Amino acid sequence: MPADFDKCVADGGKVRTKPLSGGKYMHICYDKEGKSHAGEVKTKEMRKASNDKKKSPRY
């Protein structure tokens, strides 16, 4: 994460998640002065089934 974002989180800033297009998202930290500090853009991953068995698709 960017240094200013990490400092904002460490100083007690409020973190919000901003959804982006294409299954991506970004964390944004707002410090006590109201300034925003953007984190890295991340991609959502599909969760694996807990039993790792192949399931037939439902139609």
N, C-alpha and C positions, 0 to 999 in steps of 0.2 A: 504494500500500500504506500501511497505517497506520504512523505514525512509530515506535511501539514495536516493531512487527514488523521494520521496516527496521534499527533499532538492534540488535535481537537478532541478525539475520543478519550485520551488520557486525562485531559482537563475537564471532562464531564460533559462534553457536548452531546446533543441529541442526534442519533443516527436514524435516518429514514432511508427506505429502499425505493428507488425510482425504477419502475418497469420500463424496458426499452423494447423496440421491435425485434423480431427474430429470436425470441426466447432468451433475451439478454436482460441484465439488470445492473444497477449501479447503487452503491451505498453513498449517501451524502451526509456529512456531519455539519450541524449548525452550532457554532460556538455561542457563548453567552452574549457576545456583541451583535449577534445576528448574521455574521458572515458565514458563507457556505464553503465547505471544503469537500471536493469530490474524491471518491475512492476509485478503484479500478473497475472497468467494465467486466462483468462476469457472465458466464453462460449457464443456464439451467441444465441439469443433467437428469435423465430419466432414472427413476428409482428401480432397483432390481427387486425381483420377487424374493421374498424371504426364504422360500423353499427351493429356488432355482429350477423349478420344473417348468417345462414349456406348457403353456396354456393354449387351448384352442380358442381362436377368435370368436367372439359372439357377434351374430349378425342380426 
